[in-house]
Amino acid sequence: MIAHLMGIVKRIAVNAIVLDVNGVGYSVICSSRTIREAEKCVDGLFSVLTVLNVREDAWTLFGFISELEQFWFRKFTSVQGVGGRVAIAILSALTDNDIYQAFLTEDKNIFTSADGVGSKLAGRIVVELKDKIVGKLSFGQDFLSGNFAPNPEGLHPEGIVGDVISALVNLGYQKPEIFRVLASISGNDAIESFDVLLKKVLNKLSSGRAL
């Protein structure tokens, strides 16, 4: 298993880079975000995390600038019909916040902006992954301010926020509307206690002020 590569950036194509690692050139397929970083290091050292896809007819190496990008790639390719190149197309077309919002709001149309992703496949991505993503983010002030930050090593709702989500789901509210309201709330006082946060969210849900 090739976990990562560090080498000299020798060539950059539209969707791939060639890394010279001790005299061996590795062609690595990357998203546009990773390629933009590689362009800053032409003829210099560059490191990428990798995933090696092995099939009978080809071995294909995919590279990522961050653990988060690699995390999304693995999630997308776990969906039937989403191969490595389609996953890379999604990562090239969408920002992390775009991806979060697609799952939070269950908006499959966000994914159709990526090459190779039609409406049917986009719907499958949302259906198969939403429960693995939504409700399993690393919550806290960053989440409440709209700067979502999944923790690839241990995705779970933390403490008060997770308890509030569970309570609201039990009351019959849908997760997408709960998350939209949570993303609209700011201030550390909102998450100091279960009662305070629950009251704020319920007030917004009942008044129709969800974003």
Summary of the structure (lengths in Angstrom):
residues: 211
radius of gyration: 19.8
end to end distance: 44.1
largest distance: 64.3
contacts: 639
relative contact order: 0.09
helix: 49%
strand: 18%
